[in-house]
Amino acid sequence: MERLFLGRLIRTRASVSRSALRGVGATALSRSAHGAGTQWHEGIGLKAARGFKTGLAENLKRGSSEPPAFAFAFDIDGVLLHEKEPIPGAAETLRLLDKNKIPYILLTNGGGKRESERVAELNDKLGVSITTESFVQSHTPFQELLEGPDSFRDKTVLVTGSHYEKCLDIMLNYGFRNVLTPADIFASKPSVFPFQPVKKTEQQGLISLPQPIYSQPFSANDSSDVLSNHLKIDAMFVLNDPRDWALDIQIFSDLLLSHQGYMGTYSPKNGNPAEPNCGWQSDGQPRLYFSNADLVWSAAYHLPRFGQGAFQYAMVGLWDRITGGHELQRTCIGKPFGETYRFAERMLNAHWKRNHKIAGRGNTSGTELKSVYMIGDNPESDIAGANGYRSENGTEWVSVLVKTGVWDEARSGAKFTSKELEPKRIEADVKSAVGWALEREGFKAGQ
């Protein structure tokens, strides 16, 4: 199955454990990525490199006449942090890279906060000076939907996640001007969900609806004037792990079954065998976007916990039952999907070229990174994404799996179920992973 993302055709890869994602519908996003430079900062110094293999820090200190033509992409949970505590060696590893102007980016499937807020937290915990230009959350690329002919900037969109208030703030901060949450719909018309919501917020709502919900029996013969004064949703976004699944799934399903996204209507095309896809999602319903597909993640509990992917699979299963076996058409970004890696590579190349210019090397057009090391703890997102991504610039993405997060050799076994999940290298932690990569790139003791 193929799908369009950011105007490029990419193949949807699905392992046995991600079979529910097969058949993702064709969806086009627009806007070229906003490249960004970064302000490189001086770390605490090479003293932080103690513990790396003998001679490594000194060799880096001597350096080369050219900035290293490689970079790193780090997952956060299970790689740099475990819950809220730094993993030993993580902070000193980042400082070593900073000191030597080796570009890196933090590439996480987490979300639910502003990028600036999350970066401030990471700097406080790790004692480093990361900028937002070196940080990509799962939903960061949604900003690209603000531009182009299909822009959602001025459209009405529905958003959900762990906290409705924060999701609303994130989308408004990105530049979406008309944002609602399921809480707003419930507060306006409580009969839409005949149960008690999980949170009191849902009973109050956050924003008044711009138009009322359509509440009459709908007919295909109804004029557009009848509907035009009622609530219409143009897109639906899941930013991170929702908390009130029942309310969210009910309202999302209502809109997926609606006529042209008008809340309170039911499309006459649904289930019609004469229509494409038997009419399901063929009547101008809102587009559905998920920011990541992680089924599980590493949290404080000693066993992996369900992530946003579990919510997606629940919707996929429910939709299959409602429609008699039809695939839920949706767009999913984040790791392991290729566009997230393409987005990260563009940012890393911008950082690297800026380092060249700082060093007085002039024009950097036509020069790109030769390799990027993706260091993660989840074979199904970090590793599968790096293994499956094919760089347009010929950059090699090298997957490195660490043992400090969700993957556990004793529980998962030493053998991987498919080649796409098998890392290029397995290391104990991020410190040893970076050490191995630096040696692979020629930073060896004695040179």
LUMKOL-699052 format. One record per residue (C-alpha): residue number from 1; y, z, x; residue in three letters. Coordinates in steps of 0.05 Angstrom, whole numbers. Each point is the difference from the previous one (the first is absolute). Layout:
BEGIN
(atom NUM; (Y; Z; X); ALA),
...
***
This chain:
BEGIN
(atom 1; (0; 0; 0); MET),
(atom 2; (69; -17; 26); GLU),
(atom 3; (68; 28; -17); ARG),
(atom 4; (72; -13; 19); LEU),
(atom 5; (42; 54; 33); PHE),
(atom 6; (71; -10; 26); LEU),
(atom 7; (-9; -74; -10); GLY),
(atom 8; (-61; -5; 46); ARG),
(atom 9; (-71; -14; -20); LEU),
(atom 10; (-47; 53; 27); ILE),
(atom 11; (-73; 14; -15); ARG),
(atom 12; (-18; 65; -33); THR),
(atom 13; (-54; 33; 41); ARG),
(atom 14; (-46; 49; -34); ALA),
(atom 15; (-55; 42; 30); SER),
(atom 16; (-57; 28; -41); VAL),
(atom 17; (39; 64; -10); SER),
(atom 18; (62; -38; -23); ARG),
(atom 19; (-36; -47; -48); SER),
(atom 20; (45; 22; -57); ALA),
(atom 21; (58; -35; 35); LEU),
(atom 22; (-32; -69; -3); ARG),
(atom 23; (35; -50; -43); GLY),
(atom 24; (71; 25; 9); VAL),
(atom 25; (44; -47; -41); GLY),
(atom 26; (48; -50; 30); ALA),
(atom 27; (68; 32; 9); THR),
(atom 28; (60; -26; 38); ALA),
(atom 29; (52; 44; 32); LEU),
(atom 30; (62; -27; 33); SER),
(atom 31; (48; 14; 57); ARG),
(atom 32; (-10; -5; 74); SER),
(atom 33; (-7; 67; 35); ALA),
(atom 34; (62; 36; 21); HIS),
(atom 35; (-9; 5; 75); GLY),
(atom 36; (30; 62; 30); ALA),
(atom 37; (13; 25; 69); GLY),
(atom 38; (-7; 72; 20); THR),
(atom 39; (36; 48; 44); GLN),
(atom 40; (-48; 20; 55); TRP),
(atom 41; (8; 71; 22); HIS),
(atom 42; (-19; 38; 62); GLU),
(atom 43; (-59; 47; -8); GLY),
(atom 44; (-7; 68; 32); ILE),
(atom 45; (-27; -36; 62); GLY),
(atom 46; (-63; -17; 36); LEU),
(atom 47; (-19; 73; 6); LYS),
(atom 48; (-25; -9; -70); ALA),
(atom 49; (-52; -48; 27); ALA),
(atom 50; (-42; 56; 32); ARG),
(atom 51; (-71; -6; -23); GLY),
(atom 52; (-2; -76; 2); PHE),
(atom 53; (-46; -31; 52); LYS),
(atom 54; (21; 12; 72); THR),
(atom 55; (55; -45; 23); GLY),
(atom 56; (15; -30; -68); LEU),
(atom 57; (68; 32; -11); ALA),
(atom 58; (21; -13; 71); GLU),
(atom 59; (-20; -72; -6); ASN),
(atom 60; (42; -6; -63); LEU),
(atom 61; (57; 33; 35); LYS),
(atom 62; (0; -53; 55); ARG),
(atom 63; (-2; -52; -55); GLY),
(atom 64; (3; -75; 1); SER),
(atom 65; (59; -47; 3); SER),
(atom 66; (-17; -21; -71); GLU),
(atom 67; (-6; 44; -61); PRO),
(atom 68; (-73; 6; -21); PRO),
(atom 69; (-19; -57; -47); ALA),
(atom 70; (-42; 45; -45); PHE),
(atom 71; (13; 52; -53); ALA),
(atom 72; (-33; 52; -44); PHE),
(atom 73; (-6; 12; -75); ALA),
(atom 74; (-20; 70; -19); PHE),
(atom 75; (-26; 28; -65); ASP),
(atom 76; (27; 69; -13); ILE),
(atom 77; (-47; 45; -40); ASP),
(atom 78; (-63; 11; 42); GLY),
(atom 79; (31; -32; 62); VAL),
(atom 80; (66; 35; 15); LEU),
(atom 81; (-4; 55; -52); LEU),
(atom 82; (-54; 38; -36); HIS),
(atom 83; (31; 22; -65); GLU),
(atom 84; (67; 26; 27); LYS),
(atom 85; (-20; 20; 70); GLU),
(atom 86; (4; -46; 62); PRO),
(atom 87; (-66; -21; 29); ILE),
(atom 88; (-4; 22; 73); PRO),
(atom 89; (27; -52; 47); GLY),
(atom 90; (36; -41; -54); ALA),
(atom 91; (71; 21; 16); ALA),
(atom 92; (-7; -9; 75); GLU),
(atom 93; (-31; -69; -11); THR),
(atom 94; (60; -24; -39); LEU),
(atom 95; (48; 29; 52); ARG),
(atom 96; (-37; -37; 55); LEU),
(atom 97; (7; -66; -38); LEU),
(atom 98; (74; 14; -14); ASP),
(atom 99; (15; 15; 72); LYS),
(atom 100; (-30; -66; 22); ASN),
(atom 101; (30; -41; -57); LYS),
(atom 102; (-68; -21; -26); ILE),
(atom 103; (12; -18; -74); PRO),
(atom 104; (-38; 34; -55); TYR),
(atom 105; (4; 7; -74); ILE),
(atom 106; (-28; 52; -48); LEU),
(atom 107; (-38; -39; -53); LEU),
(atom 108; (-24; 45; -56); THR),
(atom 109; (-30; -10; -69); ASN),
(atom 110; (36; 64; -20); GLY),
(atom 111; (63; 0; -41); GLY),
(atom 112; (36; 35; -56); GLY),
(atom 113; (63; 18; 41); LYS),
(atom 114; (59; -37; 28); ARG),
(atom 115; (-13; -28; 69); GLU),
(atom 116; (57; 40; 29); SER),
(atom 117; (-28; 65; -29); GLU),
(atom 118; (-70; -13; 28); ARG),
(atom 119; (27; -19; 68); VAL),
(atom 120; (41; 64; 4); ALA),
(atom 121; (-63; 41; -16); GLU),
(atom 122; (-40; -37; 53); LEU),
(atom 123; (53; 11; 53); ASN),
(atom 124; (2; 74; -16); ASP),
(atom 125; (-76; 7; 3); LYS),
(atom 126; (-12; -43; 61); LEU),
(atom 127; (64; 14; 39); GLY),
(atom 128; (17; -74; 9); VAL),
(atom 129; (56; -45; -23); SER),
(atom 130; (-31; -54; -43); ILE),
(atom 131; (47; -44; -41); THR),
(atom 132; (-11; -33; -67); THR),
(atom 133; (-4; -67; 37); GLU),
(atom 134; (-66; 25; 30); SER),
(atom 135; (-30; 25; -65); PHE),
(atom 136; (-34; -38; -56); VAL),
(atom 137; (-28; 36; -62); GLN),
(atom 138; (-46; -34; -49); SER),
(atom 139; (57; -17; -47); HIS),
(atom 140; (53; -19; 52); THR),
(atom 141; (-13; -75; -9); PRO),
(atom 142; (17; 5; -74); PHE),
(atom 143; (72; -7; 22); GLN),
(atom 144; (-14; -74; 11); GLU),
(atom 145; (-6; -8; -75); LEU),
(atom 146; (75; 10; -8); LEU),
(atom 147; (17; -70; 24); GLU),
(atom 148; (-18; -71; -18); GLY),
(atom 149; (-8; -38; -65); PRO),
(atom 150; (-51; 51; -27); ASP),
(atom 151; (42; 60; 19); SER),
(atom 152; (-11; 65; -39); PHE),
(atom 153; (67; 29; 22); ARG),
(atom 154; (30; -5; -70); ASP),
(atom 155; (-65; 1; -40); LYS),
(atom 156; (-29; 61; -33); THR),
(atom 157; (-58; 29; 39); VAL),
(atom 158; (-48; 57; -12); LEU),
(atom 159; (-21; 45; 58); VAL),
(atom 160; (-50; 56; 9); THR),
(atom 161; (-27; 44; 55); GLY),
(atom 162; (-10; 72; 18); SER),
(atom 163; (69; 21; -24); HIS),
(atom 164; (39; -41; -50); TYR),
(atom 165; (67; 26; 25); GLU),
(atom 166; (-14; -21; 71); LYS),
(atom 167; (-28; -68; -20); CYS),
(atom 168; (63; -13; -40); LEU),
(atom 169; (44; 21; 59); ASP),
(atom 170; (-39; -45; 49); ILE),
(atom 171; (6; -62; -43); MET),
(atom 172; (74; 11; -15); LEU),
(atom 173; (12; 11; 74); ASN),
(atom 174; (-35; -66; 16); TYR),
(atom 175; (48; -36; -47); GLY),
(atom 176; (-38; -7; -65); PHE),
(atom 177; (52; 12; -54); ARG),
(atom 178; (-40; 11; -63); ASN),
(atom 179; (-58; 48; 13); VAL),
(atom 180; (-40; 40; -50); LEU),
(atom 181; (-61; 46; 4); THR),
(atom 182; (-55; 15; -50); PRO),
(atom 183; (35; 66; -13); ALA),
(atom 184; (60; -37; -28); ASP),
(atom 185; (-43; -40; -48); ILE),
(atom 186; (-37; 62; -22); PHE),
(atom 187; (64; 40; -10); ALA),
(atom 188; (28; -55; -43); SER),
(atom 189; (-62; -8; -42); LYS),
(atom 190; (-51; 57; 8); PRO),
(atom 191; (-50; -33; -47); SER),
(atom 192; (-14; -51; 55); VAL),
(atom 193; (-45; 53; 32); PHE),
(atom 194; (-30; 49; -51); PRO),
(atom 195; (-17; 53; 52); PHE),
(atom 196; (36; 53; 41); GLN),
(atom 197; (26; -30; 66); PRO),
(atom 198; (-18; 34; 65); VAL),
(atom 199; (73; 15; 18); LYS),
(atom 200; (58; 24; -42); LYS),
(atom 201; (42; -55; 31); THR),
(atom 202; (-38; -51; -42); GLU),
(atom 203; (24; 35; -63); GLN),
(atom 204; (73; -4; 20); GLN),
(atom 205; (5; -67; 35); GLY),
(atom 206; (47; -19; 56); LEU),
(atom 207; (40; -59; -27); ILE),
(atom 208; (16; -22; -71); SER),
(atom 209; (-33; -66; -19); LEU),
(atom 210; (48; -59; 2); PRO),
(atom 211; (-30; -27; -65); GLN),
(atom 212; (-46; 31; -52); PRO),
(atom 213; (-75; -12; -1); ILE),
(atom 214; (-23; -53; -50); TYR),
(atom 215; (-35; 38; -57); SER),
(atom 216; (-17; -52; -52); GLN),
(atom 217; (-64; -42; -8); PRO),
(atom 218; (10; -59; 47); PHE),
(atom 219; (-12; -73; -19); SER),
(atom 220; (4; -61; 44); ALA),
(atom 221; (48; -28; -52); ASN),
(atom 222; (50; 55; 13); ASP),
(atom 223; (64; -30; 28); SER),
(atom 224; (24; 16; 70); SER),
(atom 225; (61; 32; -31); ASP),
(atom 226; (-43; 53; -32); VAL),
(atom 227; (-29; 20; 67); LEU),
(atom 228; (61; -10; 44); SER),
(atom 229; (30; 67; -19); ASN),
(atom 230; (-62; 39; 19); HIS),
(atom 231; (-29; 27; 64); LEU),
(atom 232; (-28; -54; 47); LYS),
(atom 233; (-34; 17; 66); ILE),
(atom 234; (-4; -55; 53); ASP),
(atom 235; (-41; 34; 54); ALA),
(atom 236; (-40; 63; 11); MET),
(atom 237; (-7; 36; 67); PHE),
(atom 238; (-46; 54; 26); VAL),
(atom 239; (34; 31; 61); LEU),
(atom 240; (-50; 54; 18); ASN),
(atom 241; (-55; 43; -30); ASP),
(atom 242; (16; 12; -74); PRO),
(atom 243; (-11; 69; -29); ARG),
(atom 244; (-2; -12; -75); ASP),
(atom 245; (-51; -55; -2); TRP),
(atom 246; (-10; 2; -76); ALA),
(atom 247; (73; -11; -17); LEU),
(atom 248; (10; -52; 53); ASP),
(atom 249; (-63; -41; -17); ILE),
(atom 250; (17; 2; -74); GLN),
(atom 251; (70; -28; 9); ILE),
(atom 252; (-20; -49; 54); PHE),
(atom 253; (-56; -26; -44); SER),
(atom 254; (46; -7; -60); ASP),
(atom 255; (46; -44; 42); LEU),
(atom 256; (-57; -41; 28); LEU),
(atom 257; (-21; -15; -71); LEU),
(atom 258; (71; -12; -26); SER),
(atom 259; (37; -63; -18); HIS),
(atom 260; (46; -18; 58); GLN),
(atom 261; (6; 73; 22); GLY),
(atom 262; (31; 26; -64); TYR),
(atom 263; (-25; 71; -8); MET),
(atom 264; (-32; 11; -68); GLY),
(atom 265; (-25; -72; -9); THR),
(atom 266; (-69; -29; 7); TYR),
(atom 267; (-9; -71; 24); SER),
(atom 268; (-33; -48; -49); PRO),
(atom 269; (-30; -36; 60); LYS),
(atom 270; (-44; 59; 20); ASN),
(atom 271; (-74; -19; -4); GLY),
(atom 272; (13; -72; -21); ASN),
(atom 273; (-54; -43; 33); PRO),
(atom 274; (45; -61; -6); ALA),
(atom 275; (51; 31; 47); GLU),
(atom 276; (-4; 5; 76); PRO),
(atom 277; (-36; 64; 19); ASN),
(atom 278; (-15; 8; -74); CYS),
(atom 279; (74; 17; -10); GLY),
(atom 280; (-2; 64; 40); TRP),
(atom 281; (64; 9; 41); GLN),
(atom 282; (20; -70; -21); SER),
(atom 283; (59; 16; -45); ASP),
(atom 284; (56; 20; 48); GLY),
(atom 285; (-25; 71; 11); GLN),
(atom 286; (33; 39; 57); PRO),
(atom 287; (-27; -9; 70); ARG),
(atom 288; (-40; 59; 27); LEU),
(atom 289; (9; 23; 72); TYR),
(atom 290; (-39; 53; 39); PHE),
(atom 291; (26; 24; 67); SER),
(atom 292; (-68; 15; 31); ASN),
(atom 293; (-74; -2; -15); ALA),
(atom 294; (-25; 61; 38); ASP),
(atom 295; (-57; 31; -39); LEU),
(atom 296; (0; 64; 43); VAL),
(atom 297; (44; 32; 52); TRP),
(atom 298; (-2; 60; 47); SER),
(atom 299; (34; 62; -29); ALA),
(atom 300; (-5; 75; 12); ALA),
(atom 301; (-68; 5; -34); TYR),
(atom 302; (-60; -10; 47); HIS),
(atom 303; (-24; -61; -40); LEU),
(atom 304; (40; -63; -15); PRO),
(atom 305; (43; 0; -64); ARG),
(atom 306; (12; -57; -49); PHE),
(atom 307; (62; -42; 12); GLY),
(atom 308; (39; -52; -38); GLN),
(atom 309; (-59; -48; 3); GLY),
(atom 310; (-38; 46; -47); ALA),
(atom 311; (54; -9; -53); PHE),
(atom 312; (-2; -76; 10); GLN),
(atom 313; (-76; -2; -7); TYR),
(atom 314; (5; 42; -64); ALA),
(atom 315; (48; -52; -29); MET),
(atom 316; (-44; -57; 23); VAL),
(atom 317; (-61; 31; -34); GLY),
(atom 318; (38; 15; -64); LEU),
(atom 319; (28; -71; -2); TRP),
(atom 320; (-69; -28; 10); ASP),
(atom 321; (-24; 39; -61); ARG),
(atom 322; (61; -18; -43); ILE),
(atom 323; (-4; -74; 15); THR),
(atom 324; (-75; -9; 1); GLY),
(atom 325; (-6; -12; 75); GLY),
(atom 326; (65; -33; 21); HIS),
(atom 327; (32; 17; 66); GLU),
(atom 328; (65; 40; 1); LEU),
(atom 329; (53; -45; 31); GLN),
(atom 330; (42; 40; 49); ARG),
(atom 331; (32; -2; 69); THR),
(atom 332; (-19; 52; 51); CYS),
(atom 333; (36; 10; 66); ILE),
(atom 334; (-7; 52; 55); GLY),
(atom 335; (-58; 2; 48); LYS),
(atom 336; (-48; -38; 4); PRO),
(atom 337; (38; -59; -30); PHE),
(atom 338; (27; -51; 48); GLY),
(atom 339; (73; -1; -22); GLU),
(atom 340; (9; 73; 20); THR),
(atom 341; (-24; -17; 70); TYR),
(atom 342; (45; -62; 1); ARG),
(atom 343; (59; 43; -21); PHE),
(atom 344; (-16; 51; 55); ALA),
(atom 345; (-8; -55; 53); GLU),
(atom 346; (69; -28; -17); ARG),
(atom 347; (31; 69; 10); MET),
(atom 348; (-37; 12; 65); LEU),
(atom 349; (22; -67; 28); ASN),
(atom 350; (72; 17; -18); ALA),
(atom 351; (-6; 66; 38); HIS),
(atom 352; (-32; -34; 60); TRP),
(atom 353; (52; -55; 4); LYS),
(atom 354; (55; 52; -3); ARG),
(atom 355; (-32; 35; 60); ASN),
(atom 356; (2; -66; 37); HIS),
(atom 357; (74; -8; -14); LYS),
(atom 358; (15; 72; 20); ILE),
(atom 359; (-33; -15; 66); ALA),
(atom 360; (46; -61; 10); GLY),
(atom 361; (-52; -54; -9); ARG),
(atom 362; (43; -43; -47); GLY),
(atom 363; (-29; -48; -50); ASN),
(atom 364; (-67; 23; -29); THR),
(atom 365; (-12; -58; -49); SER),
(atom 366; (-71; -23; 1); GLY),
(atom 367; (-26; 65; 31); THR),
(atom 368; (-46; 43; -41); GLU),
(atom 369; (-45; 60; 12); LEU),
(atom 370; (-67; -18; 29); LYS),
(atom 371; (-38; 58; -31); SER),
(atom 372; (7; 57; -50); VAL),
(atom 373; (-46; 60; -2); TYR),
(atom 374; (-13; 27; -70); MET),
(atom 375; (-22; 73; 8); ILE),
(atom 376; (-27; 30; -64); GLY),
(atom 377; (-52; 46; -31); ASP),
(atom 378; (-22; -42; -60); ASN),
(atom 379; (-47; -59; 10); PRO),
(atom 380; (14; -28; -69); GLU),
(atom 381; (76; -4; 10); SER),
(atom 382; (23; 7; 72); ASP),
(atom 383; (-59; -34; 33); ILE),
(atom 384; (-17; -53; -52); ALA),
(atom 385; (73; -20; -3); GLY),
(atom 386; (8; -9; 75); ALA),
(atom 387; (-67; -36; 5); ASN),
(atom 388; (16; -48; -56); GLY),
(atom 389; (73; -15; 15); TYR),
(atom 390; (15; -66; 35); ARG),
(atom 391; (68; -1; 32); SER),
(atom 392; (43; -62; -9); GLU),
(atom 393; (26; 12; 71); ASN),
(atom 394; (-69; 6; 32); GLY),
(atom 395; (8; 75; 11); THR),
(atom 396; (-66; 36; 8); GLU),
(atom 397; (-9; 60; -45); TRP),
(atom 398; (-49; 49; 30); VAL),
(atom 399; (-31; 53; -45); SER),
(atom 400; (-12; 70; 28); VAL),
(atom 401; (-33; 54; -43); LEU),
(atom 402; (11; 74; 14); VAL),
(atom 403; (-44; 58; -19); LYS),
(atom 404; (55; 48; -24); THR),
(atom 405; (6; -25; -72); GLY),
(atom 406; (-38; -26; -59); VAL),
(atom 407; (-56; -35; 39); TRP),
(atom 408; (-57; 46; 20); ASP),
(atom 409; (-57; -28; 40); GLU),
(atom 410; (-49; 53; -25); ALA),
(atom 411; (16; -15; -73); ARG),
(atom 412; (12; -76; 5); SER),
(atom 413; (-50; -17; 55); GLY),
(atom 414; (12; -35; 66); ALA),
(atom 415; (-12; -69; -30); LYS),
(atom 416; (52; -34; -44); PHE),
(atom 417; (-19; -37; -64); THR),
(atom 418; (37; -63; 21); SER),
(atom 419; (34; -32; 59); LYS),
(atom 420; (68; 7; -32); GLU),
(atom 421; (-7; 76; 1); LEU),
(atom 422; (-24; 4; 72); GLU),
(atom 423; (54; 19; 50); PRO),
(atom 424; (11; -31; 68); LYS),
(atom 425; (-1; 71; 28); ARG),
(atom 426; (-15; 71; -22); ILE),
(atom 427; (38; 57; 33); GLU),
(atom 428; (2; 74; -10); ALA),
(atom 429; (75; 3; -18); ASP),
(atom 430; (66; -37; 4); VAL),
(atom 431; (13; 24; 71); LYS),
(atom 432; (-64; -30; 28); SER),
(atom 433; (8; -62; -44); ALA),
(atom 434; (68; -15; 31); VAL),
(atom 435; (-27; 16; 69); GLY),
(atom 436; (-56; -51; -9); TRP),
(atom 437; (49; -53; -26); ALA),
(atom 438; (48; 10; 59); LEU),
(atom 439; (-57; -9; 49); GLU),
(atom 440; (-23; -62; -37); ARG),
(atom 441; (69; -28; 8); GLU),
(atom 442; (-1; 11; 75); GLY),
(atom 443; (32; 69; 7); PHE),
(atom 444; (-56; 27; 44); LYS),
(atom 445; (1; 55; 52); ALA),
(atom 446; (14; -23; 70); GLY),
(atom 447; (39; -64; -18); GLN),
***
